[in-house]
Amino acid sequence: MSTAEDVTGPYDVIVRADADTVDQLGQLVVAKIQNVEGITRTLTCPVVHL
């Protein structure tokens, strides 16, 4: 993970994570982030450079 920031609004934290592929990003979210105690759900929004 590169950064994590506390935010106000509908979300508690925004994490910016780096991965080489979307599959690796999904594995990171499932293996590391969703296993943190207290996290009940996540929303992943990949950055797309057009």
mmJSON file of the N, C-alpha and C atoms, coordinates in Angstrom:
{"data_MODEL":{"atom_site":{
"group_PDB":["ATOM","ATOM","ATOM","ATOM","ATOM","ATOM","ATOM","ATOM","ATOM","ATOM","ATOM","ATOM","ATOM","ATOM","ATOM","ATOM","ATOM","ATOM","ATOM","ATOM","ATOM","ATOM","ATOM","ATOM","ATOM","ATOM","ATOM","ATOM","ATOM","ATOM","ATOM","ATOM","ATOM","ATOM","ATOM","ATOM","ATOM","ATOM","ATOM","ATOM","ATOM","ATOM","ATOM","ATOM","ATOM","ATOM","ATOM","ATOM","ATOM","ATOM","ATOM","ATOM","ATOM","ATOM","ATOM","ATOM","ATOM","ATOM","ATOM","ATOM","ATOM","ATOM","ATOM","ATOM","ATOM","ATOM","ATOM","ATOM","ATOM","ATOM","ATOM","ATOM","ATOM","ATOM","ATOM","ATOM","ATOM","ATOM","ATOM","ATOM","ATOM","ATOM","ATOM","ATOM","ATOM","ATOM","ATOM","ATOM","ATOM","ATOM","ATOM","ATOM","ATOM","ATOM","ATOM","ATOM","ATOM","ATOM","ATOM","ATOM","ATOM","ATOM","ATOM","ATOM","ATOM","ATOM","ATOM","ATOM","ATOM","ATOM","ATOM","ATOM","ATOM","ATOM","ATOM","ATOM","ATOM","ATOM","ATOM","ATOM","ATOM","ATOM","ATOM","ATOM","ATOM","ATOM","ATOM","ATOM","ATOM","ATOM","ATOM","ATOM","ATOM","ATOM","ATOM","ATOM","ATOM","ATOM","ATOM","ATOM","ATOM","ATOM","ATOM","ATOM","ATOM","ATOM","ATOM","ATOM","ATOM","ATOM"],
"id":[1,2,3,4,5,6,7,8,9,10,11,12,13,14,15,16,17,18,19,20,21,22,23,24,25,26,27,28,29,30,31,32,33,34,35,36,37,38,39,40,41,42,43,44,45,46,47,48,49,50,51,52,53,54,55,56,57,58,59,60,61,62,63,64,65,66,67,68,69,70,71,72,73,74,75,76,77,78,79,80,81,82,83,84,85,86,87,88,89,90,91,92,93,94,95,96,97,98,99,100,101,102,103,104,105,106,107,108,109,110,111,112,113,114,115,116,117,118,119,120,121,122,123,124,125,126,127,128,129,130,131,132,133,134,135,136,137,138,139,140,141,142,143,144,145,146,147,148,149,150],
"type_symbol":["N","C","C","N","C","C","N","C","C","N","C","C","N","C","C","N","C","C","N","C","C","N","C","C","N","C","C","N","C","C","N","C","C","N","C","C","N","C","C","N","C","C","N","C","C","N","C","C","N","C","C","N","C","C","N","C","C","N","C","C","N","C","C","N","C","C","N","C","C","N","C","C","N","C","C","N","C","C","N","C","C","N","C","C","N","C","C","N","C","C","N","C","C","N","C","C","N","C","C","N","C","C","N","C","C","N","C","C","N","C","C","N","C","C","N","C","C","N","C","C","N","C","C","N","C","C","N","C","C","N","C","C","N","C","C","N","C","C","N","C","C","N","C","C","N","C","C","N","C","C"],
"label_atom_id":["N","CA","C","N","CA","C","N","CA","C","N","CA","C","N","CA","C","N","CA","C","N","CA","C","N","CA","C","N","CA","C","N","CA","C","N","CA","C","N","CA","C","N","CA","C","N","CA","C","N","CA","C","N","CA","C","N","CA","C","N","CA","C","N","CA","C","N","CA","C","N","CA","C","N","CA","C","N","CA","C","N","CA","C","N","CA","C","N","CA","C","N","CA","C","N","CA","C","N","CA","C","N","CA","C","N","CA","C","N","CA","C","N","CA","C","N","CA","C","N","CA","C","N","CA","C","N","CA","C","N","CA","C","N","CA","C","N","CA","C","N","CA","C","N","CA","C","N","CA","C","N","CA","C","N","CA","C","N","CA","C","N","CA","C","N","CA","C","N","CA","C","N","CA","C"],
"label_alt_id":[null,null,null,null,null,null,null,null,null,null,null,null,null,null,null,null,null,null,null,null,null,null,null,null,null,null,null,null,null,null,null,null,null,null,null,null,null,null,null,null,null,null,null,null,null,null,null,null,null,null,null,null,null,null,null,null,null,null,null,null,null,null,null,null,null,null,null,null,null,null,null,null,null,null,null,null,null,null,null,null,null,null,null,null,null,null,null,null,null,null,null,null,null,null,null,null,null,null,null,null,null,null,null,null,null,null,null,null,null,null,null,null,null,null,null,null,null,null,null,null,null,null,null,null,null,null,null,null,null,null,null,null,null,null,null,null,null,null,null,null,null,null,null,null,null,null,null,null,null,null],
"label_comp_id":["MET","MET","MET","SER","SER","SER","THR","THR","THR","ALA","ALA","ALA","GLU","GLU","GLU","ASP","ASP","ASP","VAL","VAL","VAL","THR","THR","THR","GLY","GLY","GLY","PRO","PRO","PRO","TYR","TYR","TYR","ASP","ASP","ASP","VAL","VAL","VAL","ILE","ILE","ILE","VAL","VAL","VAL","ARG","ARG","ARG","ALA","ALA","ALA","ASP","ASP","ASP","ALA","ALA","ALA","ASP","ASP","ASP","THR","THR","THR","VAL","VAL","VAL","ASP","ASP","ASP","GLN","GLN","GLN","LEU","LEU","LEU","GLY","GLY","GLY","GLN","GLN","GLN","LEU","LEU","LEU","VAL","VAL","VAL","VAL","VAL","VAL","ALA","ALA","ALA","LYS","LYS","LYS","ILE","ILE","ILE","GLN","GLN","GLN","ASN","ASN","ASN","VAL","VAL","VAL","GLU","GLU","GLU","GLY","GLY","GLY","ILE","ILE","ILE","THR","THR","THR","ARG","ARG","ARG","THR","THR","THR","LEU","LEU","LEU","THR","THR","THR","CYS","CYS","CYS","PRO","PRO","PRO","VAL","VAL","VAL","VAL","VAL","VAL","HIS","HIS","HIS","LEU","LEU","LEU"],
"label_asym_id":["A","A","A","A","A","A","A","A","A","A","A","A","A","A","A","A","A","A","A","A","A","A","A","A","A","A","A","A","A","A","A","A","A","A","A","A","A","A","A","A","A","A","A","A","A","A","A","A","A","A","A","A","A","A","A","A","A","A","A","A","A","A","A","A","A","A","A","A","A","A","A","A","A","A","A","A","A","A","A","A","A","A","A","A","A","A","A","A","A","A","A","A","A","A","A","A","A","A","A","A","A","A","A","A","A","A","A","A","A","A","A","A","A","A","A","A","A","A","A","A","A","A","A","A","A","A","A","A","A","A","A","A","A","A","A","A","A","A","A","A","A","A","A","A","A","A","A","A","A","A"],
"label_entity_id":["1","1","1","1","1","1","1","1","1","1","1","1","1","1","1","1","1","1","1","1","1","1","1","1","1","1","1","1","1","1","1","1","1","1","1","1","1","1","1","1","1","1","1","1","1","1","1","1","1","1","1","1","1","1","1","1","1","1","1","1","1","1","1","1","1","1","1","1","1","1","1","1","1","1","1","1","1","1","1","1","1","1","1","1","1","1","1","1","1","1","1","1","1","1","1","1","1","1","1","1","1","1","1","1","1","1","1","1","1","1","1","1","1","1","1","1","1","1","1","1","1","1","1","1","1","1","1","1","1","1","1","1","1","1","1","1","1","1","1","1","1","1","1","1","1","1","1","1","1","1"],
"label_seq_id":[1,1,1,2,2,2,3,3,3,4,4,4,5,5,5,6,6,6,7,7,7,8,8,8,9,9,9,10,10,10,11,11,11,12,12,12,13,13,13,14,14,14,15,15,15,16,16,16,17,17,17,18,18,18,19,19,19,20,20,20,21,21,21,22,22,22,23,23,23,24,24,24,25,25,25,26,26,26,27,27,27,28,28,28,29,29,29,30,30,30,31,31,31,32,32,32,33,33,33,34,34,34,35,35,35,36,36,36,37,37,37,38,38,38,39,39,39,40,40,40,41,41,41,42,42,42,43,43,43,44,44,44,45,45,45,46,46,46,47,47,47,48,48,48,49,49,49,50,50,50],
"pdbx_PDB_ins_code":[null,null,null,null,null,null,null,null,null,null,null,null,null,null,null,null,null,null,null,null,null,null,null,null,null,null,null,null,null,null,null,null,null,null,null,null,null,null,null,null,null,null,null,null,null,null,null,null,null,null,null,null,null,null,null,null,null,null,null,null,null,null,null,null,null,null,null,null,null,null,null,null,null,null,null,null,null,null,null,null,null,null,null,null,null,null,null,null,null,null,null,null,null,null,null,null,null,null,null,null,null,null,null,null,null,null,null,null,null,null,null,null,null,null,null,null,null,null,null,null,null,null,null,null,null,null,null,null,null,null,null,null,null,null,null,null,null,null,null,null,null,null,null,null,null,null,null,null,null,null],
"Cartn_x":[0.831,0.0,0.876,0.459,1.228,0.824,-0.478,-0.954,-2.33,-2.666,-4.004,-4.355,-5.536,-5.963,-7.337,-7.508,-8.829,-9.596,-10.875,-11.695,-13.043,-13.759,-15.121,-16.071,-17.298,-18.282,-18.681,-19.096,-19.623,-18.552,-17.272,-16.199,-15.351,-14.694,-13.848,-12.39,-11.933,-10.529,-10.46,-9.543,-9.226,-7.778,-7.567,-6.229,-5.847,-4.655,-4.122,-3.103,-3.375,-2.512,-1.982,-0.78,-0.156,-0.101,-0.439,-0.35,-0.083,0.57,0.89,-0.328,-1.265,-2.457,-3.691,-4.849,-6.109,-6.275,-5.841,-5.91,-5.076,-3.88,-3.029,-3.649,-4.289,-4.97,-6.093,-6.877,-7.947,-7.423,-6.316,-5.718,-5.225,-4.653,-4.188,-5.352,-6.435,-7.593,-8.156,-8.312,-8.889,-7.934,-6.659,-5.704,-5.307,-5.184,-4.642,-5.677,-6.424,-7.314,-8.582,-9.217,-10.463,-10.242,-9.015,-8.727,-8.461,-8.46,-8.253,-9.527,-9.347,-10.49,-11.268,-12.582,-13.458,-13.857,-13.128,-13.508,-14.599,-15.753,-16.886,-17.111,-16.625,-16.74,-15.745,-15.445,-14.54,-15.14,-14.664,-15.032,-13.728,-13.454,-12.212,-12.503,-11.774,-11.934,-10.566,-10.232,-8.932,-8.789,-7.602,-7.3,-7.02,-7.653,-7.485,-6.895,-5.785,-5.16,-5.565,-6.333,-6.812,-5.911],
"Cartn_y":[-1.176,0.0,1.239,2.19,3.424,4.399,4.667,5.631,5.241,5.733,5.584,6.893,7.408,8.7,8.576,9.132,9.253,10.334,10.107,11.065,11.223,12.28,12.461,12.119,11.811,11.465,10.015,9.402,8.04,6.969,7.31,6.347,6.798,5.865,6.174,6.385,5.591,5.626,5.413,6.109,5.846,5.374,4.227,3.652,3.684,4.151,4.076,2.952,1.931,0.762,0.611,0.1,-0.119,-1.607,-1.962,-3.345,-3.324,-4.362,-4.441,-4.794,-5.552,-5.956,-5.791,-5.777,-5.701,-6.948,-8.097,-9.334,-9.224,-8.687,-8.512,-7.526,-6.494,-5.532,-6.221,-7.029,-7.768,-8.702,-9.385,-10.283,-9.518,-8.344,-7.499,-7.091,-6.654,-6.206,-7.354,-8.511,-9.658,-10.164,-10.3,-10.911,-9.999,-8.709,-7.823,-6.865,-6.198,-5.142,-5.721,-6.653,-7.21,-8.07,-8.451,-9.231,-8.374,-7.058,-6.165,-6.167,-6.358,-6.388,-5.083,-5.19,-4.023,-3.632,-4.086,-3.796,-4.77,-4.225,-5.069,-5.109,-4.104,-4.111,-3.115,-3.32,-2.431,-2.089,-1.015,-0.611,-0.305,-1.023,-0.833,-0.063,1.03,1.899,2.065,1.197,1.32,2.635,3.203,4.395,3.947,4.602,4.271,5.489,5.298,6.384,6.219,7.15,7.072,7.856],
"Cartn_z":[0.0,0.0,0.0,-0.752,-0.817,0.269,0.384,1.374,1.877,3.054,3.614,4.287,4.002,4.53,5.169,6.361,6.965,6.214,5.967,5.237,5.919,5.561,6.035,4.909,5.246,4.231,4.352,3.244,3.31,3.569,3.475,3.699,4.876,5.531,6.684,6.289,5.327,4.911,3.409,2.772,1.37,1.327,0.684,0.552,-0.919,-1.193,-2.549,-2.559,-3.362,-3.435,-4.855,-4.971,-6.27,-6.583,-7.822,-8.284,-9.781,-10.264,-11.689,-12.538,-11.981,-12.723,-11.843,-12.475,-11.728,-10.869,-11.357,-10.568,-9.296,-9.406,-8.23,-7.245,-7.765,-6.905,-6.134,-6.822,-6.161,-5.095,-5.377,-4.394,-3.173,-3.399,-2.302,-1.414,-2.03,-1.26,-0.431,-1.039,-0.323,0.755,0.437,1.361,2.512,2.25,3.283,3.859,3.033,3.522,4.141,3.474,3.997,5.235,5.532,6.727,7.959,7.809,8.947,9.794,11.102,12.005,11.931,11.808,11.746,10.335,9.335,7.955,7.549,7.18,6.804,5.306,4.585,3.121,2.533,1.259,0.542,-0.816,-1.392,-2.747,-3.471,-4.544,-5.291,-6.562,-6.757,-7.926,-8.59,-9.549,-10.206,-10.98,-10.959,-11.742,-13.169,-14.136,-15.545,-16.254,-16.911,-17.681,-19.142,-19.659,-21.05,-21.98],
"occupancy":[1.0,1.0,1.0,1.0,1.0,1.0,1.0,1.0,1.0,1.0,1.0,1.0,1.0,1.0,1.0,1.0,1.0,1.0,1.0,1.0,1.0,1.0,1.0,1.0,1.0,1.0,1.0,1.0,1.0,1.0,1.0,1.0,1.0,1.0,1.0,1.0,1.0,1.0,1.0,1.0,1.0,1.0,1.0,1.0,1.0,1.0,1.0,1.0,1.0,1.0,1.0,1.0,1.0,1.0,1.0,1.0,1.0,1.0,1.0,1.0,1.0,1.0,1.0,1.0,1.0,1.0,1.0,1.0,1.0,1.0,1.0,1.0,1.0,1.0,1.0,1.0,1.0,1.0,1.0,1.0,1.0,1.0,1.0,1.0,1.0,1.0,1.0,1.0,1.0,1.0,1.0,1.0,1.0,1.0,1.0,1.0,1.0,1.0,1.0,1.0,1.0,1.0,1.0,1.0,1.0,1.0,1.0,1.0,1.0,1.0,1.0,1.0,1.0,1.0,1.0,1.0,1.0,1.0,1.0,1.0,1.0,1.0,1.0,1.0,1.0,1.0,1.0,1.0,1.0,1.0,1.0,1.0,1.0,1.0,1.0,1.0,1.0,1.0,1.0,1.0,1.0,1.0,1.0,1.0,1.0,1.0,1.0,1.0,1.0,1.0],
"B_iso_or_equiv":[0.0,0.0,0.0,0.0,0.0,0.0,0.0,0.0,0.0,0.0,0.0,0.0,0.0,0.0,0.0,0.0,0.0,0.0,0.0,0.0,0.0,0.0,0.0,0.0,0.0,0.0,0.0,0.0,0.0,0.0,0.0,0.0,0.0,0.0,0.0,0.0,0.0,0.0,0.0,0.0,0.0,0.0,0.0,0.0,0.0,0.0,0.0,0.0,0.0,0.0,0.0,0.0,0.0,0.0,0.0,0.0,0.0,0.0,0.0,0.0,0.0,0.0,0.0,0.0,0.0,0.0,0.0,0.0,0.0,0.0,0.0,0.0,0.0,0.0,0.0,0.0,0.0,0.0,0.0,0.0,0.0,0.0,0.0,0.0,0.0,0.0,0.0,0.0,0.0,0.0,0.0,0.0,0.0,0.0,0.0,0.0,0.0,0.0,0.0,0.0,0.0,0.0,0.0,0.0,0.0,0.0,0.0,0.0,0.0,0.0,0.0,0.0,0.0,0.0,0.0,0.0,0.0,0.0,0.0,0.0,0.0,0.0,0.0,0.0,0.0,0.0,0.0,0.0,0.0,0.0,0.0,0.0,0.0,0.0,0.0,0.0,0.0,0.0,0.0,0.0,0.0,0.0,0.0,0.0,0.0,0.0,0.0,0.0,0.0,0.0],
"pdbx_formal_charge":[null,null,null,null,null,null,null,null,null,null,null,null,null,null,null,null,null,null,null,null,null,null,null,null,null,null,null,null,null,null,null,null,null,null,null,null,null,null,null,null,null,null,null,null,null,null,null,null,null,null,null,null,null,null,null,null,null,null,null,null,null,null,null,null,null,null,null,null,null,null,null,null,null,null,null,null,null,null,null,null,null,null,null,null,null,null,null,null,null,null,null,null,null,null,null,null,null,null,null,null,null,null,null,null,null,null,null,null,null,null,null,null,null,null,null,null,null,null,null,null,null,null,null,null,null,null,null,null,null,null,null,null,null,null,null,null,null,null,null,null,null,null,null,null,null,null,null,null,null,null],
"auth_seq_id":[1,1,1,2,2,2,3,3,3,4,4,4,5,5,5,6,6,6,7,7,7,8,8,8,9,9,9,10,10,10,11,11,11,12,12,12,13,13,13,14,14,14,15,15,15,16,16,16,17,17,17,18,18,18,19,19,19,20,20,20,21,21,21,22,22,22,23,23,23,24,24,24,25,25,25,26,26,26,27,27,27,28,28,28,29,29,29,30,30,30,31,31,31,32,32,32,33,33,33,34,34,34,35,35,35,36,36,36,37,37,37,38,38,38,39,39,39,40,40,40,41,41,41,42,42,42,43,43,43,44,44,44,45,45,45,46,46,46,47,47,47,48,48,48,49,49,49,50,50,50],
"auth_comp_id":["MET","MET","MET","SER","SER","SER","THR","THR","THR","ALA","ALA","ALA","GLU","GLU","GLU","ASP","ASP","ASP","VAL","VAL","VAL","THR","THR","THR","GLY","GLY","GLY","PRO","PRO","PRO","TYR","TYR","TYR","ASP","ASP","ASP","VAL","VAL","VAL","ILE","ILE","ILE","VAL","VAL","VAL","ARG","ARG","ARG","ALA","ALA","ALA","ASP","ASP","ASP","ALA","ALA","ALA","ASP","ASP","ASP","THR","THR","THR","VAL","VAL","VAL","ASP","ASP","ASP","GLN","GLN","GLN","LEU","LEU","LEU","GLY","GLY","GLY","GLN","GLN","GLN","LEU","LEU","LEU","VAL","VAL","VAL","VAL","VAL","VAL","ALA","ALA","ALA","LYS","LYS","LYS","ILE","ILE","ILE","GLN","GLN","GLN","ASN","ASN","ASN","VAL","VAL","VAL","GLU","GLU","GLU","GLY","GLY","GLY","ILE","ILE","ILE","THR","THR","THR","ARG","ARG","ARG","THR","THR","THR","LEU","LEU","LEU","THR","THR","THR","CYS","CYS","CYS","PRO","PRO","PRO","VAL","VAL","VAL","VAL","VAL","VAL","HIS","HIS","HIS","LEU","LEU","LEU"],
"auth_asym_id":["A","A","A","A","A","A","A","A","A","A","A","A","A","A","A","A","A","A","A","A","A","A","A","A","A","A","A","A","A","A","A","A","A","A","A","A","A","A","A","A","A","A","A","A","A","A","A","A","A","A","A","A","A","A","A","A","A","A","A","A","A","A","A","A","A","A","A","A","A","A","A","A","A","A","A","A","A","A","A","A","A","A","A","A","A","A","A","A","A","A","A","A","A","A","A","A","A","A","A","A","A","A","A","A","A","A","A","A","A","A","A","A","A","A","A","A","A","A","A","A","A","A","A","A","A","A","A","A","A","A","A","A","A","A","A","A","A","A","A","A","A","A","A","A","A","A","A","A","A","A"],
"auth_atom_id":["N","CA","C","N","CA","C","N","CA","C","N","CA","C","N","CA","C","N","CA","C","N","CA","C","N","CA","C","N","CA","C","N","CA","C","N","CA","C","N","CA","C","N","CA","C","N","CA","C","N","CA","C","N","CA","C","N","CA","C","N","CA","C","N","CA","C","N","CA","C","N","CA","C","N","CA","C","N","CA","C","N","CA","C","N","CA","C","N","CA","C","N","CA","C","N","CA","C","N","CA","C","N","CA","C","N","CA","C","N","CA","C","N","CA","C","N","CA","C","N","CA","C","N","CA","C","N","CA","C","N","CA","C","N","CA","C","N","CA","C","N","CA","C","N","CA","C","N","CA","C","N","CA","C","N","CA","C","N","CA","C","N","CA","C","N","CA","C","N","CA","C","N","CA","C"],
"pdbx_PDB_model_num":[1,1,1,1,1,1,1,1,1,1,1,1,1,1,1,1,1,1,1,1,1,1,1,1,1,1,1,1,1,1,1,1,1,1,1,1,1,1,1,1,1,1,1,1,1,1,1,1,1,1,1,1,1,1,1,1,1,1,1,1,1,1,1,1,1,1,1,1,1,1,1,1,1,1,1,1,1,1,1,1,1,1,1,1,1,1,1,1,1,1,1,1,1,1,1,1,1,1,1,1,1,1,1,1,1,1,1,1,1,1,1,1,1,1,1,1,1,1,1,1,1,1,1,1,1,1,1,1,1,1,1,1,1,1,1,1,1,1,1,1,1,1,1,1,1,1,1,1,1,1]
}}}
